Amino acid sequence: MKTWVAAALIAWGSTAMAENIIKPSPLSVDDTINGLVAAVEGAGGTVFARVNHAAGAERVGKSIPDAQLLIFGNPALGTLAMEQDLRAGLVLPLRVLAYQDADGNTQMTWASAETMFDGLDIPADAEVIGKVNAALNGLTDKAMSAN
């Protein structure tokens, strides 16, 4: 279980141990992502992609626990980061992974803004850091109540 989560983090472009937020959801993975879609769209954001990793594994004859990634953003927020360093486009749009853990519980995880922008010319105390963290926390909270 931890192996595939670590692989997802590496795919996000992080090569060092990073601060990732993990939040439990009382909903199924599918309902959690459905709620996140509703929260993002309700906040005026755009959903760019929904990746069903478990379905992809099935297509190649493999099995992993239920796991879905939502890729989404809002240009008003993302542009704040890219104005400071265009390389922020490597880690934007935002991503939240909902997955079933080893105990069968649904978890949501994402990289903190500090982690996403680490190594870029975005100061740790930049306004965009707080705004991204607040947006991710708020949207994931709403995801659990949108159903």
Backbone as numpy.savetxt, mean C-alpha at the origin, in Angstrom:
# Nx Ny Nz CAx CAy CAz Cx Cy Cz
5.27 -17.61 4.65 4.44 -16.42 4.65 5.31 -15.16 4.65
6.27 -15.12 5.58 7.12 -13.94 5.68 7.96 -13.77 4.42
8.28 -14.86 3.76 9.10 -14.79 2.56 8.40 -14.01 1.46
7.13 -14.30 1.22 6.46 -13.59 0.14 6.17 -12.15 0.50
5.97 -11.83 1.77 5.81 -10.43 2.18 7.12 -9.69 1.95
8.23 -10.31 2.31 9.53 -9.69 2.09 9.77 -9.47 0.59
9.37 -10.43 -0.22 9.53 -10.28 -1.66 8.71 -9.10 -2.18
7.52 -8.92 -1.64 6.69 -7.79 -2.05 7.36 -6.47 -1.68
8.00 -6.43 -0.51 8.67 -5.21 -0.09 9.86 -4.90 -0.99
10.58 -5.92 -1.38 11.70 -5.72 -2.30 11.18 -5.20 -3.63
10.04 -5.74 -4.06 9.46 -5.28 -5.32 9.08 -3.81 -5.25
8.81 -3.31 -4.06 8.50 -1.90 -3.90 9.74 -1.04 -4.07
10.89 -1.65 -4.19 12.10 -0.88 -4.41 12.90 -0.66 -3.15
12.50 -1.25 -2.05 13.22 -1.05 -0.80 14.25 -2.16 -0.64
15.50 -1.78 -0.45 16.54 -2.78 -0.29 17.01 -2.90 1.15
16.62 -1.97 1.99 17.00 -2.02 3.40 15.78 -2.35 4.24
16.03 -2.80 5.45 14.91 -3.02 6.35 14.22 -1.68 6.54
12.94 -1.68 6.36 12.22 -0.44 6.35 11.06 -0.49 7.33
10.56 0.69 7.64 9.39 0.75 8.50 8.16 0.54 7.64
7.48 -0.55 7.91 6.24 -0.82 7.23 5.15 -0.88 8.28
4.02 -0.35 7.92 2.88 -0.32 8.81 2.07 -1.58 8.55
1.60 -2.21 9.62 0.71 -3.37 9.49 -0.52 -3.08 10.34
-1.68 -3.21 9.73 -2.94 -2.92 10.42 -3.88 -4.10 10.17
-4.42 -4.68 11.24 -5.37 -5.78 11.05 -6.70 -5.28 10.51
-7.35 -6.13 9.74 -8.69 -5.84 9.24 -9.61 -6.97 9.67
-10.80 -6.64 10.13 -11.76 -7.68 10.51 -12.45 -8.30 9.30
-12.17 -7.76 8.12 -12.83 -8.20 6.90 -11.96 -9.21 6.14
-12.53 -9.85 5.15 -11.75 -10.70 4.26 -10.81 -9.82 3.44
-9.85 -10.44 2.79 -8.93 -9.68 1.93 -9.72 -8.96 0.84
-10.63 -9.67 0.19 -11.42 -9.09 -0.90 -12.26 -7.91 -0.39
-12.94 -8.09 0.74 -13.75 -7.00 1.28 -12.90 -5.83 1.75
-11.72 -6.11 2.26 -10.81 -5.04 2.68 -10.39 -4.21 1.48
-10.01 -4.86 0.40 -9.61 -4.12 -0.80 -10.80 -3.40 -1.42
-11.98 -4.04 -1.42 -13.17 -3.36 -1.92 -13.43 -2.09 -1.11
-13.28 -2.18 0.20 -13.45 -1.01 1.06 -12.41 0.06 0.79
-11.19 -0.37 0.51 -10.12 0.59 0.21 -10.40 1.29 -1.12
-10.88 0.55 -2.10 -11.26 1.17 -3.38 -12.31 2.25 -3.14
-13.33 1.91 -2.36 -14.39 2.87 -2.06 -13.85 4.08 -1.32
-12.95 3.86 -0.37 -12.37 4.96 0.39 -11.54 5.87 -0.50
-10.71 5.28 -1.35 -9.86 6.07 -2.26 -10.73 6.89 -3.20
-11.69 6.24 -3.84 -12.54 6.95 -4.79 -13.40 7.99 -4.09
-13.87 7.70 -2.88 -14.65 8.65 -2.11 -13.86 9.88 -1.69
-12.54 9.73 -1.60 -11.67 10.85 -1.24 -11.17 11.60 -2.47
-11.65 11.21 -3.65 -11.24 11.89 -4.87 -9.97 11.35 -5.49
-9.49 10.20 -5.00 -8.29 9.58 -5.54 -8.61 8.71 -6.74
-7.57 8.17 -7.33 -7.69 7.31 -8.50 -7.10 5.95 -8.19
-7.84 4.91 -8.50 -7.32 3.54 -8.41 -6.70 3.21 -9.76
-5.41 2.89 -9.75 -4.71 2.58 -10.98 -4.69 1.09 -11.28
-4.60 0.27 -10.23 -4.55 -1.17 -10.46 -4.90 -1.91 -9.18
-5.44 -3.10 -9.40 -5.71 -4.04 -8.31 -5.08 -5.35 -8.75
-4.11 -5.80 -7.98 -3.36 -7.00 -8.33 -3.73 -8.11 -7.36
-4.29 -9.18 -7.89 -4.65 -10.34 -7.08 -3.50 -11.34 -7.17
-2.60 -11.29 -6.21 -1.42 -12.16 -6.23 -1.78 -13.63 -6.12
-2.77 -13.96 -5.31 -3.17 -15.36 -5.16 -3.71 -15.92 -6.47
-4.50 -15.12 -7.18 -5.03 -15.56 -8.48 -3.89 -15.75 -9.48
-2.91 -14.87 -9.43 -1.74 -15.02 -10.31 -0.98 -16.29 -10.02
-0.82 -16.60 -8.74 -0.14 -17.84 -8.36 -0.91 -19.06 -8.88
-2.23 -19.01 -8.77 -3.05 -20.13 -9.26 -2.86 -20.34 -10.75
-2.73 -19.26 -11.51 -2.56 -19.37 -12.96 -1.28 -20.10 -13.34
-0.31 -20.14 -12.44 0.93 -20.86 -12.73 1.04 -22.14 -11.90
-0.09 -22.60 -11.39 -0.12 -23.86 -10.66 0.44 -23.79 -9.26
0.50 -22.61 -8.68 1.03 -22.42 -7.33 -0.08 -21.96 -6.40
0.20 -22.00 -5.12 -0.78 -21.57 -4.14 -0.09 -20.72 -3.08
-0.63 -19.54 -2.87 -0.19 -18.67 -1.78 -1.45 -18.20 -1.06
-1.32 -17.73 0.17 -2.49 -17.19 0.87 -3.08 -16.01 0.09
-4.33 -15.76 0.35 -5.01 -14.64 -0.30 -4.21 -13.36 -0.09
-3.93 -12.65 -1.17 -3.16 -11.41 -1.12 -3.52 -10.55 -2.32
-3.90 -9.30 -2.05 -4.23 -8.36 -3.11 -3.54 -7.03 -2.83
-3.03 -6.44 -3.88 -2.34 -5.15 -3.81 -3.18 -4.11 -4.52
-3.41 -2.98 -3.87 -4.11 -1.87 -4.52 -3.10 -0.75 -4.76
-3.06 -0.27 -5.99 -2.18 0.83 -6.38 -3.07 2.02 -6.70
-2.83 3.12 -6.00 -3.74 4.26 -6.09 -3.00 5.55 -5.78
-3.63 6.65 -6.09 -3.01 7.92 -5.77 -3.93 9.10 -5.99
-3.38 10.25 -5.70 -4.05 11.52 -5.90 -2.96 12.50 -6.34
-3.05 13.01 -7.57 -2.00 13.90 -8.06 -1.74 15.11 -7.16
-2.76 15.57 -6.46 -2.55 16.71 -5.57 -1.54 16.37 -4.47
-1.54 15.14 -4.02 -0.60 14.71 -2.98 0.73 14.26 -3.58
0.66 13.44 -4.61 1.88 12.93 -5.23 2.75 14.03 -5.82
2.10 15.05 -6.35 2.86 16.16 -6.94 3.68 16.89 -5.89
3.16 16.96 -4.65 3.93 17.60 -3.58 5.29 16.92 -3.41
5.30 15.60 -3.47 6.56 14.86 -3.34 7.42 15.05 -4.58
6.81 14.98 -5.75 7.58 15.06 -6.99 8.13 16.46 -7.25
7.52 17.48 -6.67 8.07 18.83 -6.77 9.41 18.91 -6.04
9.55 18.11 -5.00 10.79 18.12 -4.22 11.84 17.20 -4.83
11.39 16.11 -5.43 12.32 15.17 -6.07 11.53 14.31 -7.04
11.77 14.50 -8.33 11.03 13.75 -9.35 11.19 12.24 -9.21
12.28 11.81 -8.55 12.47 10.37 -8.36 11.43 9.75 -7.45
10.62 10.59 -6.80 9.50 10.06 -6.01 8.55 9.28 -6.91
8.60 9.56 -8.20 7.79 8.81 -9.16 8.15 7.33 -9.22
9.30 6.96 -8.68 9.67 5.54 -8.61 8.88 4.80 -7.54
8.40 5.50 -6.53 7.67 4.85 -5.43 6.20 5.26 -5.39
5.82 6.16 -6.25 4.41 6.56 -6.36 3.84 5.94 -7.62
2.58 5.63 -7.69 1.54 5.89 -6.71 1.67 5.01 -5.48
0.77 5.27 -4.53 0.78 4.56 -3.26 0.32 3.11 -3.44
0.72 2.26 -2.49 0.38 0.84 -2.55 0.01 0.34 -1.17
-1.04 -0.45 -1.11 -1.42 -1.13 0.12 -1.67 -2.59 -0.24
-1.05 -3.47 0.53 -1.23 -4.91 0.35 -2.14 -5.42 1.46
-3.21 -6.11 1.07 -4.05 -6.82 2.04 -3.75 -8.30 1.84
-3.54 -9.01 2.94 -3.17 -10.41 2.83 -3.69 -11.20 4.02
-3.78 -12.49 3.80 -4.18 -13.40 4.88 -2.91 -13.91 5.54
-2.79 -13.70 6.86 -1.59 -14.13 7.56 -1.66 -15.61 7.91
-0.63 -16.11 8.55 -0.52 -17.54 8.86 -1.64 -18.03 9.77
-2.27 -17.12 10.51 -3.38 -17.49 11.39 -4.73 -17.32 10.72
-4.73 -16.94 9.45 -5.98 -16.77 8.71 -6.62 -15.40 8.88
-5.91 -14.48 9.52 -6.42 -13.13 9.72 -5.99 -12.22 8.57
-6.82 -11.23 8.29 -6.49 -10.27 7.24 -5.67 -9.14 7.84
-4.60 -8.81 7.14 -3.72 -7.70 7.51 -3.60 -6.77 6.31
-3.41 -5.50 6.60 -3.05 -4.53 5.56 -1.65 -4.04 5.88
-0.84 -3.86 4.86 0.51 -3.36 5.09 0.89 -2.40 3.98
1.71 -1.43 4.36 2.23 -0.45 3.41 3.49 0.15 3.99
4.27 0.75 3.11 5.49 1.44 3.54 5.13 2.83 4.04
5.74 3.21 5.15 5.55 4.59 5.64 6.14 5.56 4.62
5.70 6.80 4.68 6.23 7.81 3.77 7.73 7.99 3.97
8.19 7.89 5.22 9.62 8.02 5.48 10.39 6.93 4.74
9.83 5.73 4.73 10.46 4.61 4.04 10.40 4.80 2.53
9.23 5.17 2.02 9.07 5.36 0.57 10.04 6.38 0.02
10.22 7.47 0.75 11.02 8.59 0.24 12.46 8.57 0.73
12.84 7.52 1.46 14.21 7.41 1.95 15.19 7.42 0.78
16.22 8.21 0.90 17.23 8.30 -0.16 16.92 9.34 -1.22
15.75 9.96 -1.12 15.37 11.02 -2.06 15.64 12.38 -1.42
15.57 13.41 -2.22 15.79 14.76 -1.70 14.50 15.35 -1.13
13.88 14.56 -0.25 12.68 15.00 0.46 13.03 14.95 1.94
13.09 16.09 2.60 13.48 16.11 4.01 12.52 15.29 4.87
13.04 14.70 5.92 12.24 13.87 6.82 11.11 14.67 7.46
11.28 15.99 7.57 10.24 16.81 8.18 9.37 17.52 7.15
9.45 17.09 5.88 8.65 17.72 4.82 7.16 17.51 5.08
6.38 18.50 4.74 4.92 18.43 4.92 4.32 17.22 4.22
4.85 16.86 3.07 4.29 15.74 2.30 4.41 14.42 3.07
5.43 14.27 3.89 5.60 13.04 4.68 4.38 12.83 5.59
4.03 13.85 6.33 2.88 13.77 7.21 1.58 13.57 6.46
1.45 14.24 5.32 0.22 14.12 4.53 0.05 12.72 3.96
1.12 12.13 3.47 1.04 10.77 2.92 0.71 9.77 4.03
1.39 9.89 5.15 1.11 8.98 6.27 -0.34 9.11 6.75
-0.82 10.34 6.85 -2.20 10.57 7.29 -3.19 10.01 6.28
-2.91 10.20 5.00 -3.80 9.69 3.97 -3.87 8.17 4.01
-2.72 7.51 4.10 -2.71 6.05 4.14 -3.41 5.52 5.39
-3.17 6.15 6.52 -3.82 5.70 7.75 -5.33 5.91 7.69
-5.74 7.07 7.22 -7.16 7.38 7.13 -7.90 6.51 6.12
-7.29 6.29 4.97 -7.94 5.47 3.94 -8.06 4.01 4.39
-7.03 3.51 5.04 -7.11 2.11 5.50 -8.13 1.97 6.64
-8.27 2.99 7.48 -9.33 2.96 8.49 -10.70 2.93 7.82
-10.89 3.78 6.83 -12.17 3.83 6.11 -12.45 2.54 5.36
-11.40 1.88 4.91 -11.59 0.63 4.16 -12.34 -0.40 4.99
-12.12 -0.39 6.26 -12.75 -1.39 7.13 -14.18 -1.02 7.49
-14.55 0.23 7.26 -15.92 0.64 7.59 -16.76 0.91 6.35
-16.16 0.77 5.16 -16.86 1.08 3.91 -17.79 -0.04 3.49
-17.67 -1.20 4.09 -18.50 -2.35 3.66 -19.77 -2.45 4.46
